[in-house]
Amino acid sequence: MKELRIEAAIDRLDEVLAFVDTELELMDCPMKIQMQIDVAVEEIYVNIASYAYMPGRGDAIIRLDTDPQRRRVAVTFIDSGIPYDPLAREDPDVTLSAEERGIGGLGIYMVKKSMDDMSYRYENGHNILRIEKQI
């Protein structure tokens, strides 16, 4: 397991992606899957940076668990911001036009659709969101 503790700020996104991509490249992760993971990491991290500590600031922890034998990767995001379960929100109706659809929720919906598993829990004052992908 590798871990990155970083200030939850949008301008630190490149560091988060570099941290994840370094490990994915060591596993010879196919580019298509790496891009899917990168989009998911970006969506979740930017949400933490934008909303978790409003109006203040705080840290995020990104844990990366890789299993080269099973060709599986898990990324866990931990923050001590406002409790929020993104999986509790109903999926947007993607059959509606953008004007008819409510604001928000599309990014997390895309993450749910592109990852093999996604889970959330609130524990000891921390939001803990985990995504997993077979590579």
Chimera marker file (.cmm) of the C-alpha trace (Angstrom):
<marker_set name="trace">
<marker id="1" x="0.000" y="0.000" z="0.000" r="1" g="1" b="0" radius="0.5"/>
<marker id="2" x="1.212" y="3.497" z="-0.869" r="1" g="1" b="0" radius="0.5"/>
<marker id="3" x="-0.183" y="6.650" z="0.665" r="1" g="1" b="0" radius="0.5"/>
<marker id="4" x="-0.153" y="10.336" z="-0.219" r="1" g="1" b="0" radius="0.5"/>
<marker id="5" x="-1.241" y="12.975" z="2.283" r="1" g="1" b="0" radius="0.5"/>
<marker id="6" x="-1.869" y="16.265" z="0.544" r="1" g="1" b="0" radius="0.5"/>
<marker id="7" x="-3.681" y="19.539" z="1.040" r="1" g="1" b="0" radius="0.5"/>
<marker id="8" x="-7.133" y="19.160" z="-0.539" r="1" g="1" b="0" radius="0.5"/>
<marker id="9" x="-6.685" y="21.939" z="-3.086" r="1" g="1" b="0" radius="0.5"/>
<marker id="10" x="-7.529" y="21.803" z="-6.774" r="1" g="1" b="0" radius="0.5"/>
<marker id="11" x="-4.093" y="23.096" z="-7.716" r="1" g="1" b="0" radius="0.5"/>
<marker id="12" x="-2.595" y="19.898" z="-6.211" r="1" g="1" b="0" radius="0.5"/>
<marker id="13" x="-4.497" y="17.597" z="-8.617" r="1" g="1" b="0" radius="0.5"/>
<marker id="14" x="-1.439" y="17.015" z="-10.827" r="1" g="1" b="0" radius="0.5"/>
<marker id="15" x="0.468" y="15.618" z="-7.830" r="1" g="1" b="0" radius="0.5"/>
<marker id="16" x="-2.383" y="13.245" z="-7.022" r="1" g="1" b="0" radius="0.5"/>
<marker id="17" x="-2.579" y="11.992" z="-10.614" r="1" g="1" b="0" radius="0.5"/>
<marker id="18" x="1.206" y="11.569" z="-10.803" r="1" g="1" b="0" radius="0.5"/>
<marker id="19" x="1.119" y="9.524" z="-7.587" r="1" g="1" b="0" radius="0.5"/>
<marker id="20" x="-1.555" y="7.192" z="-8.988" r="1" g="1" b="0" radius="0.5"/>
<marker id="21" x="-0.112" y="6.975" z="-12.511" r="1" g="1" b="0" radius="0.5"/>
<marker id="22" x="3.363" y="6.048" z="-11.270" r="1" g="1" b="0" radius="0.5"/>
<marker id="23" x="1.969" y="2.916" z="-9.629" r="1" g="1" b="0" radius="0.5"/>
<marker id="24" x="-0.323" y="2.068" z="-12.553" r="1" g="1" b="0" radius="0.5"/>
<marker id="25" x="2.608" y="2.264" z="-14.955" r="1" g="1" b="0" radius="0.5"/>
<marker id="26" x="4.622" y="-0.107" z="-12.752" r="1" g="1" b="0" radius="0.5"/>
<marker id="27" x="1.764" y="-2.601" z="-13.200" r="1" g="1" b="0" radius="0.5"/>
<marker id="28" x="1.759" y="-2.125" z="-17.000" r="1" g="1" b="0" radius="0.5"/>
<marker id="29" x="-1.798" y="-0.883" z="-16.750" r="1" g="1" b="0" radius="0.5"/>
<marker id="30" x="-3.409" y="-0.510" z="-20.202" r="1" g="1" b="0" radius="0.5"/>
<marker id="31" x="-3.777" y="3.153" z="-21.178" r="1" g="1" b="0" radius="0.5"/>
<marker id="32" x="-7.575" y="2.908" z="-21.552" r="1" g="1" b="0" radius="0.5"/>
<marker id="33" x="-7.957" y="1.667" z="-17.979" r="1" g="1" b="0" radius="0.5"/>
<marker id="34" x="-5.415" y="4.182" z="-16.673" r="1" g="1" b="0" radius="0.5"/>
<marker id="35" x="-7.488" y="6.966" z="-18.247" r="1" g="1" b="0" radius="0.5"/>
<marker id="36" x="-10.676" y="5.612" z="-16.615" r="1" g="1" b="0" radius="0.5"/>
<marker id="37" x="-8.952" y="5.536" z="-13.231" r="1" g="1" b="0" radius="0.5"/>
<marker id="38" x="-7.508" y="9.019" z="-13.781" r="1" g="1" b="0" radius="0.5"/>
<marker id="39" x="-10.950" y="10.448" z="-14.580" r="1" g="1" b="0" radius="0.5"/>
<marker id="40" x="-12.391" y="8.810" z="-11.459" r="1" g="1" b="0" radius="0.5"/>
<marker id="41" x="-9.520" y="10.048" z="-9.272" r="1" g="1" b="0" radius="0.5"/>
<marker id="42" x="-9.881" y="13.553" z="-10.676" r="1" g="1" b="0" radius="0.5"/>
<marker id="43" x="-13.634" y="13.643" z="-10.086" r="1" g="1" b="0" radius="0.5"/>
<marker id="44" x="-13.398" y="12.436" z="-6.493" r="1" g="1" b="0" radius="0.5"/>
<marker id="45" x="-10.365" y="14.523" z="-5.536" r="1" g="1" b="0" radius="0.5"/>
<marker id="46" x="-11.783" y="17.725" z="-7.049" r="1" g="1" b="0" radius="0.5"/>
<marker id="47" x="-15.042" y="17.128" z="-5.152" r="1" g="1" b="0" radius="0.5"/>
<marker id="48" x="-13.082" y="16.794" z="-1.901" r="1" g="1" b="0" radius="0.5"/>
<marker id="49" x="-11.016" y="19.894" z="-2.680" r="1" g="1" b="0" radius="0.5"/>
<marker id="50" x="-14.108" y="21.896" z="-3.632" r="1" g="1" b="0" radius="0.5"/>
<marker id="51" x="-16.661" y="20.873" z="-1.012" r="1" g="1" b="0" radius="0.5"/>
<marker id="52" x="-15.313" y="18.837" z="1.923" r="1" g="1" b="0" radius="0.5"/>
<marker id="53" x="-13.934" y="21.701" z="3.987" r="1" g="1" b="0" radius="0.5"/>
<marker id="54" x="-16.093" y="24.639" z="2.914" r="1" g="1" b="0" radius="0.5"/>
<marker id="55" x="-15.268" y="27.367" z="3.687" r="1" g="1" b="0" radius="0.5"/>
<marker id="56" x="-11.966" y="26.216" z="5.234" r="1" g="1" b="0" radius="0.5"/>
<marker id="57" x="-9.156" y="23.949" z="4.105" r="1" g="1" b="0" radius="0.5"/>
<marker id="58" x="-7.977" y="20.511" z="5.054" r="1" g="1" b="0" radius="0.5"/>
<marker id="59" x="-6.026" y="17.484" z="3.916" r="1" g="1" b="0" radius="0.5"/>
<marker id="60" x="-6.855" y="14.470" z="1.829" r="1" g="1" b="0" radius="0.5"/>
<marker id="61" x="-5.232" y="11.081" z="2.032" r="1" g="1" b="0" radius="0.5"/>
<marker id="62" x="-5.041" y="8.979" z="-1.107" r="1" g="1" b="0" radius="0.5"/>
<marker id="63" x="-4.190" y="5.317" z="-0.525" r="1" g="1" b="0" radius="0.5"/>
<marker id="64" x="-3.291" y="3.083" z="-3.398" r="1" g="1" b="0" radius="0.5"/>
<marker id="65" x="-3.494" y="-0.681" z="-2.998" r="1" g="1" b="0" radius="0.5"/>
<marker id="66" x="-2.219" y="-2.715" z="-5.915" r="1" g="1" b="0" radius="0.5"/>
<marker id="67" x="-2.400" y="-6.448" z="-6.402" r="1" g="1" b="0" radius="0.5"/>
<marker id="68" x="-0.191" y="-7.290" z="-9.388" r="1" g="1" b="0" radius="0.5"/>
<marker id="69" x="-1.044" y="-11.009" z="-9.249" r="1" g="1" b="0" radius="0.5"/>
<marker id="70" x="-4.794" y="-10.392" z="-9.437" r="1" g="1" b="0" radius="0.5"/>
<marker id="71" x="-4.275" y="-7.324" z="-11.703" r="1" g="1" b="0" radius="0.5"/>
<marker id="72" x="-6.412" y="-5.193" z="-9.417" r="1" g="1" b="0" radius="0.5"/>
<marker id="73" x="-6.025" y="-1.667" z="-8.060" r="1" g="1" b="0" radius="0.5"/>
<marker id="74" x="-7.942" y="0.146" z="-5.329" r="1" g="1" b="0" radius="0.5"/>
<marker id="75" x="-7.776" y="3.854" z="-4.576" r="1" g="1" b="0" radius="0.5"/>
<marker id="76" x="-9.100" y="5.062" z="-1.227" r="1" g="1" b="0" radius="0.5"/>
<marker id="77" x="-9.811" y="8.727" z="-0.514" r="1" g="1" b="0" radius="0.5"/>
<marker id="78" x="-9.952" y="9.864" z="3.103" r="1" g="1" b="0" radius="0.5"/>
<marker id="79" x="-10.859" y="13.318" z="4.360" r="1" g="1" b="0" radius="0.5"/>
<marker id="80" x="-12.089" y="14.761" z="7.633" r="1" g="1" b="0" radius="0.5"/>
<marker id="81" x="-14.438" y="17.244" z="6.019" r="1" g="1" b="0" radius="0.5"/>
<marker id="82" x="-18.210" y="17.487" z="6.110" r="1" g="1" b="0" radius="0.5"/>
<marker id="83" x="-19.760" y="13.986" z="6.173" r="1" g="1" b="0" radius="0.5"/>
<marker id="84" x="-21.018" y="13.205" z="2.685" r="1" g="1" b="0" radius="0.5"/>
<marker id="85" x="-21.922" y="9.909" z="1.046" r="1" g="1" b="0" radius="0.5"/>
<marker id="86" x="-21.859" y="10.427" z="-2.736" r="1" g="1" b="0" radius="0.5"/>
<marker id="87" x="-23.331" y="6.956" z="-3.253" r="1" g="1" b="0" radius="0.5"/>
<marker id="88" x="-26.506" y="7.835" z="-1.342" r="1" g="1" b="0" radius="0.5"/>
<marker id="89" x="-27.559" y="10.270" z="-4.035" r="1" g="1" b="0" radius="0.5"/>
<marker id="90" x="-29.881" y="8.894" z="-6.707" r="1" g="1" b="0" radius="0.5"/>
<marker id="91" x="-28.257" y="8.435" z="-10.105" r="1" g="1" b="0" radius="0.5"/>
<marker id="92" x="-29.154" y="11.132" z="-12.630" r="1" g="1" b="0" radius="0.5"/>
<marker id="93" x="-31.604" y="10.235" z="-15.385" r="1" g="1" b="0" radius="0.5"/>
<marker id="94" x="-29.230" y="10.271" z="-18.337" r="1" g="1" b="0" radius="0.5"/>
<marker id="95" x="-32.123" y="9.860" z="-20.761" r="1" g="1" b="0" radius="0.5"/>
<marker id="96" x="-33.141" y="13.469" z="-20.032" r="1" g="1" b="0" radius="0.5"/>
<marker id="97" x="-31.535" y="16.455" z="-21.707" r="1" g="1" b="0" radius="0.5"/>
<marker id="98" x="-29.015" y="18.498" z="-19.701" r="1" g="1" b="0" radius="0.5"/>
<marker id="99" x="-31.655" y="21.193" z="-19.227" r="1" g="1" b="0" radius="0.5"/>
<marker id="100" x="-34.194" y="18.721" z="-17.817" r="1" g="1" b="0" radius="0.5"/>
<marker id="101" x="-31.741" y="16.922" z="-15.560" r="1" g="1" b="0" radius="0.5"/>
<marker id="102" x="-30.945" y="18.288" z="-12.104" r="1" g="1" b="0" radius="0.5"/>
<marker id="103" x="-27.569" y="19.879" z="-11.449" r="1" g="1" b="0" radius="0.5"/>
<marker id="104" x="-24.807" y="17.660" z="-10.080" r="1" g="1" b="0" radius="0.5"/>
<marker id="105" x="-24.290" y="13.946" z="-9.674" r="1" g="1" b="0" radius="0.5"/>
<marker id="106" x="-23.136" y="13.186" z="-13.217" r="1" g="1" b="0" radius="0.5"/>
<marker id="107" x="-19.446" y="12.903" z="-12.287" r="1" g="1" b="0" radius="0.5"/>
<marker id="108" x="-20.005" y="10.379" z="-9.507" r="1" g="1" b="0" radius="0.5"/>
<marker id="109" x="-22.399" y="8.496" z="-11.804" r="1" g="1" b="0" radius="0.5"/>
<marker id="110" x="-19.599" y="8.235" z="-14.403" r="1" g="1" b="0" radius="0.5"/>
<marker id="111" x="-17.207" y="6.984" z="-11.715" r="1" g="1" b="0" radius="0.5"/>
<marker id="112" x="-19.720" y="4.323" z="-10.612" r="1" g="1" b="0" radius="0.5"/>
<marker id="113" x="-20.155" y="3.169" z="-14.204" r="1" g="1" b="0" radius="0.5"/>
<marker id="114" x="-16.435" y="3.008" z="-15.017" r="1" g="1" b="0" radius="0.5"/>
<marker id="115" x="-15.164" y="1.309" z="-11.835" r="1" g="1" b="0" radius="0.5"/>
<marker id="116" x="-15.755" y="-2.317" z="-10.860" r="1" g="1" b="0" radius="0.5"/>
<marker id="117" x="-16.605" y="-1.461" z="-7.265" r="1" g="1" b="0" radius="0.5"/>
<marker id="118" x="-17.159" y="1.680" z="-5.220" r="1" g="1" b="0" radius="0.5"/>
<marker id="119" x="-17.905" y="1.974" z="-1.509" r="1" g="1" b="0" radius="0.5"/>
<marker id="120" x="-18.300" y="4.704" z="1.102" r="1" g="1" b="0" radius="0.5"/>
<marker id="121" x="-18.251" y="4.781" z="4.873" r="1" g="1" b="0" radius="0.5"/>
<marker id="122" x="-17.989" y="7.457" z="7.540" r="1" g="1" b="0" radius="0.5"/>
<marker id="123" x="-15.747" y="6.332" z="10.358" r="1" g="1" b="0" radius="0.5"/>
<marker id="124" x="-14.071" y="8.161" z="13.254" r="1" g="1" b="0" radius="0.5"/>
<marker id="125" x="-14.768" y="11.571" z="11.744" r="1" g="1" b="0" radius="0.5"/>
<marker id="126" x="-13.544" y="10.617" z="8.273" r="1" g="1" b="0" radius="0.5"/>
<marker id="127" x="-15.192" y="10.201" z="4.891" r="1" g="1" b="0" radius="0.5"/>
<marker id="128" x="-13.698" y="7.077" z="3.304" r="1" g="1" b="0" radius="0.5"/>
<marker id="129" x="-14.461" y="6.481" z="-0.368" r="1" g="1" b="0" radius="0.5"/>
<marker id="130" x="-12.903" y="3.501" z="-2.167" r="1" g="1" b="0" radius="0.5"/>
<marker id="131" x="-12.878" y="2.663" z="-5.851" r="1" g="1" b="0" radius="0.5"/>
<marker id="132" x="-11.597" y="-0.577" z="-7.368" r="1" g="1" b="0" radius="0.5"/>
<marker id="133" x="-10.731" y="-1.588" z="-10.902" r="1" g="1" b="0" radius="0.5"/>
<marker id="134" x="-9.514" y="-4.785" z="-12.542" r="1" g="1" b="0" radius="0.5"/>
<marker id="135" x="-6.684" y="-3.955" z="-14.899" r="1" g="1" b="0" radius="0.5"/>
<link id1="1" id2="2" r="1" g="1" b="0" radius="0.2"/>
<link id1="2" id2="3" r="1" g="1" b="0" radius="0.2"/>
<link id1="3" id2="4" r="1" g="1" b="0" radius="0.2"/>
<link id1="4" id2="5" r="1" g="1" b="0" radius="0.2"/>
<link id1="5" id2="6" r="1" g="1" b="0" radius="0.2"/>
<link id1="6" id2="7" r="1" g="1" b="0" radius="0.2"/>
<link id1="7" id2="8" r="1" g="1" b="0" radius="0.2"/>
<link id1="8" id2="9" r="1" g="1" b="0" radius="0.2"/>
<link id1="9" id2="10" r="1" g="1" b="0" radius="0.2"/>
<link id1="10" id2="11" r="1" g="1" b="0" radius="0.2"/>
<link id1="11" id2="12" r="1" g="1" b="0" radius="0.2"/>
<link id1="12" id2="13" r="1" g="1" b="0" radius="0.2"/>
<link id1="13" id2="14" r="1" g="1" b="0" radius="0.2"/>
<link id1="14" id2="15" r="1" g="1" b="0" radius="0.2"/>
<link id1="15" id2="16" r="1" g="1" b="0" radius="0.2"/>
<link id1="16" id2="17" r="1" g="1" b="0" radius="0.2"/>
<link id1="17" id2="18" r="1" g="1" b="0" radius="0.2"/>
<link id1="18" id2="19" r="1" g="1" b="0" radius="0.2"/>
<link id1="19" id2="20" r="1" g="1" b="0" radius="0.2"/>
<link id1="20" id2="21" r="1" g="1" b="0" radius="0.2"/>
<link id1="21" id2="22" r="1" g="1" b="0" radius="0.2"/>
<link id1="22" id2="23" r="1" g="1" b="0" radius="0.2"/>
<link id1="23" id2="24" r="1" g="1" b="0" radius="0.2"/>
<link id1="24" id2="25" r="1" g="1" b="0" radius="0.2"/>
<link id1="25" id2="26" r="1" g="1" b="0" radius="0.2"/>
<link id1="26" id2="27" r="1" g="1" b="0" radius="0.2"/>
<link id1="27" id2="28" r="1" g="1" b="0" radius="0.2"/>
<link id1="28" id2="29" r="1" g="1" b="0" radius="0.2"/>
<link id1="29" id2="30" r="1" g="1" b="0" radius="0.2"/>
<link id1="30" id2="31" r="1" g="1" b="0" radius="0.2"/>
<link id1="31" id2="32" r="1" g="1" b="0" radius="0.2"/>
<link id1="32" id2="33" r="1" g="1" b="0" radius="0.2"/>
<link id1="33" id2="34" r="1" g="1" b="0" radius="0.2"/>
<link id1="34" id2="35" r="1" g="1" b="0" radius="0.2"/>
<link id1="35" id2="36" r="1" g="1" b="0" radius="0.2"/>
<link id1="36" id2="37" r="1" g="1" b="0" radius="0.2"/>
<link id1="37" id2="38" r="1" g="1" b="0" radius="0.2"/>
<link id1="38" id2="39" r="1" g="1" b="0" radius="0.2"/>
<link id1="39" id2="40" r="1" g="1" b="0" radius="0.2"/>
<link id1="40" id2="41" r="1" g="1" b="0" radius="0.2"/>
<link id1="41" id2="42" r="1" g="1" b="0" radius="0.2"/>
<link id1="42" id2="43" r="1" g="1" b="0" radius="0.2"/>
<link id1="43" id2="44" r="1" g="1" b="0" radius="0.2"/>
<link id1="44" id2="45" r="1" g="1" b="0" radius="0.2"/>
<link id1="45" id2="46" r="1" g="1" b="0" radius="0.2"/>
<link id1="46" id2="47" r="1" g="1" b="0" radius="0.2"/>
<link id1="47" id2="48" r="1" g="1" b="0" radius="0.2"/>
<link id1="48" id2="49" r="1" g="1" b="0" radius="0.2"/>
<link id1="49" id2="50" r="1" g="1" b="0" radius="0.2"/>
<link id1="50" id2="51" r="1" g="1" b="0" radius="0.2"/>
<link id1="51" id2="52" r="1" g="1" b="0" radius="0.2"/>
<link id1="52" id2="53" r="1" g="1" b="0" radius="0.2"/>
<link id1="53" id2="54" r="1" g="1" b="0" radius="0.2"/>
<link id1="54" id2="55" r="1" g="1" b="0" radius="0.2"/>
<link id1="55" id2="56" r="1" g="1" b="0" radius="0.2"/>
<link id1="56" id2="57" r="1" g="1" b="0" radius="0.2"/>
<link id1="57" id2="58" r="1" g="1" b="0" radius="0.2"/>
<link id1="58" id2="59" r="1" g="1" b="0" radius="0.2"/>
<link id1="59" id2="60" r="1" g="1" b="0" radius="0.2"/>
<link id1="60" id2="61" r="1" g="1" b="0" radius="0.2"/>
<link id1="61" id2="62" r="1" g="1" b="0" radius="0.2"/>
<link id1="62" id2="63" r="1" g="1" b="0" radius="0.2"/>
<link id1="63" id2="64" r="1" g="1" b="0" radius="0.2"/>
<link id1="64" id2="65" r="1" g="1" b="0" radius="0.2"/>
<link id1="65" id2="66" r="1" g="1" b="0" radius="0.2"/>
<link id1="66" id2="67" r="1" g="1" b="0" radius="0.2"/>
<link id1="67" id2="68" r="1" g="1" b="0" radius="0.2"/>
<link id1="68" id2="69" r="1" g="1" b="0" radius="0.2"/>
<link id1="69" id2="70" r="1" g="1" b="0" radius="0.2"/>
<link id1="70" id2="71" r="1" g="1" b="0" radius="0.2"/>
<link id1="71" id2="72" r="1" g="1" b="0" radius="0.2"/>
<link id1="72" id2="73" r="1" g="1" b="0" radius="0.2"/>
<link id1="73" id2="74" r="1" g="1" b="0" radius="0.2"/>
<link id1="74" id2="75" r="1" g="1" b="0" radius="0.2"/>
<link id1="75" id2="76" r="1" g="1" b="0" radius="0.2"/>
<link id1="76" id2="77" r="1" g="1" b="0" radius="0.2"/>
<link id1="77" id2="78" r="1" g="1" b="0" radius="0.2"/>
<link id1="78" id2="79" r="1" g="1" b="0" radius="0.2"/>
<link id1="79" id2="80" r="1" g="1" b="0" radius="0.2"/>
<link id1="80" id2="81" r="1" g="1" b="0" radius="0.2"/>
<link id1="81" id2="82" r="1" g="1" b="0" radius="0.2"/>
<link id1="82" id2="83" r="1" g="1" b="0" radius="0.2"/>
<link id1="83" id2="84" r="1" g="1" b="0" radius="0.2"/>
<link id1="84" id2="85" r="1" g="1" b="0" radius="0.2"/>
<link id1="85" id2="86" r="1" g="1" b="0" radius="0.2"/>
<link id1="86" id2="87" r="1" g="1" b="0" radius="0.2"/>
<link id1="87" id2="88" r="1" g="1" b="0" radius="0.2"/>
<link id1="88" id2="89" r="1" g="1" b="0" radius="0.2"/>
<link id1="89" id2="90" r="1" g="1" b="0" radius="0.2"/>
<link id1="90" id2="91" r="1" g="1" b="0" radius="0.2"/>
<link id1="91" id2="92" r="1" g="1" b="0" radius="0.2"/>
<link id1="92" id2="93" r="1" g="1" b="0" radius="0.2"/>
<link id1="93" id2="94" r="1" g="1" b="0" radius="0.2"/>
<link id1="94" id2="95" r="1" g="1" b="0" radius="0.2"/>
<link id1="95" id2="96" r="1" g="1" b="0" radius="0.2"/>
<link id1="96" id2="97" r="1" g="1" b="0" radius="0.2"/>
<link id1="97" id2="98" r="1" g="1" b="0" radius="0.2"/>
<link id1="98" id2="99" r="1" g="1" b="0" radius="0.2"/>
<link id1="99" id2="100" r="1" g="1" b="0" radius="0.2"/>
<link id1="100" id2="101" r="1" g="1" b="0" radius="0.2"/>
<link id1="101" id2="102" r="1" g="1" b="0" radius="0.2"/>
<link id1="102" id2="103" r="1" g="1" b="0" radius="0.2"/>
<link id1="103" id2="104" r="1" g="1" b="0" radius="0.2"/>
<link id1="104" id2="105" r="1" g="1" b="0" radius="0.2"/>
<link id1="105" id2="106" r="1" g="1" b="0" radius="0.2"/>
<link id1="106" id2="107" r="1" g="1" b="0" radius="0.2"/>
<link id1="107" id2="108" r="1" g="1" b="0" radius="0.2"/>
<link id1="108" id2="109" r="1" g="1" b="0" radius="0.2"/>
<link id1="109" id2="110" r="1" g="1" b="0" radius="0.2"/>
<link id1="110" id2="111" r="1" g="1" b="0" radius="0.2"/>
<link id1="111" id2="112" r="1" g="1" b="0" radius="0.2"/>
<link id1="112" id2="113" r="1" g="1" b="0" radius="0.2"/>
<link id1="113" id2="114" r="1" g="1" b="0" radius="0.2"/>
<link id1="114" id2="115" r="1" g="1" b="0" radius="0.2"/>
<link id1="115" id2="116" r="1" g="1" b="0" radius="0.2"/>
<link id1="116" id2="117" r="1" g="1" b="0" radius="0.2"/>
<link id1="117" id2="118" r="1" g="1" b="0" radius="0.2"/>
<link id1="118" id2="119" r="1" g="1" b="0" radius="0.2"/>
<link id1="119" id2="120" r="1" g="1" b="0" radius="0.2"/>
<link id1="120" id2="121" r="1" g="1" b="0" radius="0.2"/>
<link id1="121" id2="122" r="1" g="1" b="0" radius="0.2"/>
<link id1="122" id2="123" r="1" g="1" b="0" radius="0.2"/>
<link id1="123" id2="124" r="1" g="1" b="0" radius="0.2"/>
<link id1="124" id2="125" r="1" g="1" b="0" radius="0.2"/>
<link id1="125" id2="126" r="1" g="1" b="0" radius="0.2"/>
<link id1="126" id2="127" r="1" g="1" b="0" radius="0.2"/>
<link id1="127" id2="128" r="1" g="1" b="0" radius="0.2"/>
<link id1="128" id2="129" r="1" g="1" b="0" radius="0.2"/>
<link id1="129" id2="130" r="1" g="1" b="0" radius="0.2"/>
<link id1="130" id2="131" r="1" g="1" b="0" radius="0.2"/>
<link id1="131" id2="132" r="1" g="1" b="0" radius="0.2"/>
<link id1="132" id2="133" r="1" g="1" b="0" radius="0.2"/>
<link id1="133" id2="134" r="1" g="1" b="0" radius="0.2"/>
<link id1="134" id2="135" r="1" g="1" b="0" radius="0.2"/>
</marker_set>
